[in-house]
């Protein structure tokens, strides 16, 4: 009897926590639905969207405005949830709270549209063309810097999106890889940039030989002075131990040549913040190099004198040092 | 495998886009940042996509601001911006028409601009009644040149009337306003003419039995006037058409007297008034037309004149001297025998008592002589008005 009361109390506490968490975290489902969902969330099967939440999402989504049926919507949402498992690891069941929180972080309208287009829904395509055709073309022109190249790039991507490519007897569209974490237009821009960069990198190697000015063979490397070798090693060690944001900042500013404003827009901080961060990073690097030099046995005075060496005398490949991502972080999930 | 040269592990477009839109959770964002810090390709993709975003934001057409309602005067000015040309043309045509019309008026342009006193405007039209002119002052031609120039006929009329009156009925001058009023009040039939309106110009026709008494009263008025000779020039004058009729050879059985009983300010301009007002007043349209003989051959007004016997000598506004041997004779110019500009001509008796030509009748006219004076005070005398010797 006492054990049953304890179980009931823990259930009530869990229910209360669930209501509060759901209301503060998602805030889209009515209380009775939350209670029902919270109660049943514990028993909800993995990869299955709770029906109350599904109804709520259907009411919030504007898919019915452009002709998507509720059944199609449910199919898309279920498929999306099954693919991503609500952002949770596999074989982990998501409560209704987690499901609601995950859906709240998605651009549901756009991902439903993209999935409907990938599924070949004509009404969805009409909607997609009406919304994104012109922005896609403008983005392609802006990325390529040339109107003709931009139109070709947009047309090529458009054909890919429509699903001209077939794999295993099924039409495949890159829109299937869109998961709705960012905007669909941003995803289209990024995809365009990917296509353009890949195309540029592929065709750069196809330059005619007549225009190719082969560099002269490097003479035999002269043996470096021990001070220079020591300084180079200290610089490489200092750069390698910098955090990712500093290395991104240094690479963007010193290697890619982007401006502080551009870096600020990409990182989402103010330009002044980027400037301060860059200044602080350079100062930290200088101190770290001196410290590394001191670690090699040089006195502080000698280490400071070594900092006055002409950098051109150093044999350091900054690109190689900075652009050496740690392997295994990402795996290109080729959709095609 | 060298990831820098042949990267085969890259975040997909979804992750890169979410990274740019700050939509990634912190762990995944750190992973993406770690990758793009060392991957030039992904950095390039990120910056290109961001550039496209900026281009799209820049190309977004800014919705036009709601048109502010233009103020009414602006619309008015816009509507009338091209209408000023015809408006100016119309205004010019109207101005030319007004100028031409005023030039063709008999009394001159100034008449239309001035307001005649109501008394003059309502004055009964008497064909033979001359205008009661007392505004032209012969001794001060320079003070009112415009008046003398613009109204030569009335000035001539005043002097000629004086000449006529001197010849025909000596001693009938009544230039005193008070005397005129008294005369008018005592004159038979004039009691009810305008008892309550002394400013009115009354036309009276005294009956024959009253003429003798009336002339006697007039002699008394002349005596009073001589005592105030300084005011005689500026005071109002009484013009008697009876003298003119006598001079014309007509019987003065019934005289028609035009009494200007109005006070001086009715006809003379106020101290603050402009000479134009004076000129306008001095050329009343409703008055009878001036006789053609009043003009000197030069066409200018008579500034000063004097009569000795039947001879008359007159001075015009330009300083030229004219003479005529009889009242009906023609004006003859007198050769210049003096220096300077003549300003006055007088009639003097043989005994040397000189009287002003205007408003005074010389005593012993038969034995009199003419005297002229220039602006510097030099004088010349003549018996016949033709030959002048320095005084």
Interface residues (C-beta under 8 A of the other chain):
Chain A: X105 X135 X138 X139 X141 X142 X143 X177 X178 X179 X181 X182 X183 X186 X187 X189 X190 X191 X192 X193 X194 X196 X197 X201 X244 X245 X247 X248 X251 X252 X255 X256 X258 X262 X265 X266 X268 X319 X320 X322 X323 X324 X325 X326 X327 X328 X329 X330 X331 X332 X333 X335
Chain B: X1 X3 X4 X7 X8 X9 X10 X11 X12 X13 X14 X15 X16 X17 X18 X20 X21 X22 X23 X24 X30 X31 X32 X33 X34 X35 X36 X37 X38 X39 X40 X41 X43 X44 X45 X46 X47 X48 X49 X50 X51 X52 X53 X54 X55 X56 X59
